[in-house]
Amino acid sequence: MTREEVFNGVQDIFRDIFDEDNLIINNTTSSDEIEDWDSLNHINLVSAIEKEFKIKFAFGELVTMKDVGTMIDIILIKTND
Amino acid sequence: MEIYKKITALEYPLDVNIILRKKKSIKKYLLLQDNLIEKNIVILGGSTTSEVKNILELFLLNNGIKANFYESEYNKFYEDALFGNDILDKFNPDIFYIHTSNQNIIKYPGYKESESEISTLLSNEMQRYKSIWSSLSKFDCAIIQNNFDYTLDRSLGNLDSSDIHGKTYFINQLNSEFAKSSREIKNLYINDINYLSSYLGLKDWFDKSLWYQAKYALSLSAIPELAFSISKIINSIFGKAKKCLVLDLDNTCWGGVIGDDGLGGIHIGTETAVSETFTSFQKYAKELKQRGVTLAACSKNNFKNAKEGFEHPESILKFDDFTSFKANWNPKHQNIIEIAKEINIGIDSLIFIDDNPVERDIVFSQIPSVAVPNVGADVIHFIEHIDRNGYFEPISLLADDINRNQFYEDNKKRAVEQSTFKSYDEFLVSLDMTADIKSFSSIYLDRITQLTNKTNQFNLTTKRYTAGEIGNIANSDDYIKIYGKLTDKYGDNGLIAITIGRVKEKQCHIDLWIMSCRVLKRDMEFAMLDELVRQCKEKGVSEIVGYYFKSAKNSMVLDLYEKFGFELTDTSSEDTVWKLGILNYKNKNKFIGVSNDQRRSI
């Protein structure tokens, strides 16, 4: 999977979870910029990503995913394993 | 606007991924519906409830209920229930849902503890919940309480379920105590997560990682199933359960086509695997019928052939089990409309099962309010579509429900008689009708509450009441509250009419006037009016004020007050207000012998 494919998949998930059809994210997008991105919605995001990319995050990885860029890094490593 | 359609992701089999990911857009869509009823729901959580609330909201909206929620702070279920708080006290709840699980069990038995010490532990644990339920009783509303799921780990292995020190054993004891309490405490309903978790598989039900991260006591993918389960109980509490199962015949009730294969050629019985699948489906339908669900047949067939199918010696269902039987060549949606009319129930009280996708499509597209589950072509899956969707979920087994089918069958006999009389009056006289029309008494309060919540057609205001409210009205002098029971020569129709009037100064305002459609055109409404007027006079009332609030289903009673001789005094869009001075009122009922409170007391 290319970084772009993963990025587009993640953007779709963000759009669904936050219900904003035109939401544009980038690598530095973090919970500071999206008002509804609280700890419970973080769980919802992560769970949707796991389903979409058929991967499982390790317990320790969840806390490290502070912004979209690191999320995509970890997804890329896992999907290309 | 395009016709509103139910969201199939929210019906069995649930599309859990869609629900979790698209919940916000699903919610927006569901909010476009007309005629939503609003309810206030309190969620008292022993663990995180955020997604439980969000998803429950969708299931309720999908059934026409718009919920306002109050959520307790994390794990404050006990404190909120016992000590309340300002917000909760003002919230005016209709339903409490207590979201607890095995994570909330305070202390399991230690391995050295004696039997009596363990039974003390059990009663301590029970005491917490009993005090919650008794404290919430002041709100007079339904309490939905989870029982307990099993723990994933069992350090005693298989012994865990049989040794008194086992966690599994302890949980089973608690669940049995919960069941007992729900039979004893009015308005306490158990949400059976013990069943649900085993249905889904414990390993998919509980997600350790999610518990440590976010304190959810169940996995995210189990939350829609949990919410679905709660919503079925809530639907049933508000009278939204279905009433009638409409069945196709060929390849639904038996294997093969009766018209082609003949009675000897259809598959039913226990001889072959295929026959057995149809037999078990018939058994399931028969069980539903025995507990009060009405059965109807809707088949493209010659009537004689169709009827003959149920004469098969191995057939579990018999022709007489069907309250309405349509076997002809008309389009099925027309037959289904006829069935609803014949049984006298709302079209949205029906569900239709057919192995043929074309027939399902026609019915679904022509009458969207009929539930048409996508059962596929194989009878082996039909039961789960009926069962898992909870169409017929009962909150209790009332004698009236179990007898309901008898009423409809008696009604058929009445219809036959009717055609042989010269006039309708003559027919009414011949019925030898007698009625009890009296003030609410405690033995009938459950039935009264049930009827107030499920009557849609003969209902002037469509006001819904909780059991608690009905209890308060029963005890209040400010209300005239009468029920009617009607018996005729064919049998007892049970409690079928309710009128609630609020007395204020010299006026009586009719908050509720309902009647079951099974006694339409029997003049029962006149007998009710006579008694209302009599009680009004006793209370010094000189004028009765009636209200008609239009709903999607109550056009049948649009002119009821006019028929009663009331005068129209106010109109606001399609709602109307009516008044009747009663000083010179003359009794209107001519056909029903009535015993009321007065005659009993004399």
Interface residues (C-beta under 8 A of the other chain):
Chain A: I13 D16 I17 F18 D19 S39 L40 I43 N44 S47 A48 K51 F59 L62
Chain B: N17 L20 R21 K22 K24 S25 K28 T48 S50 E51 S209 L210 Y212 Q213 A214 Y216 L220
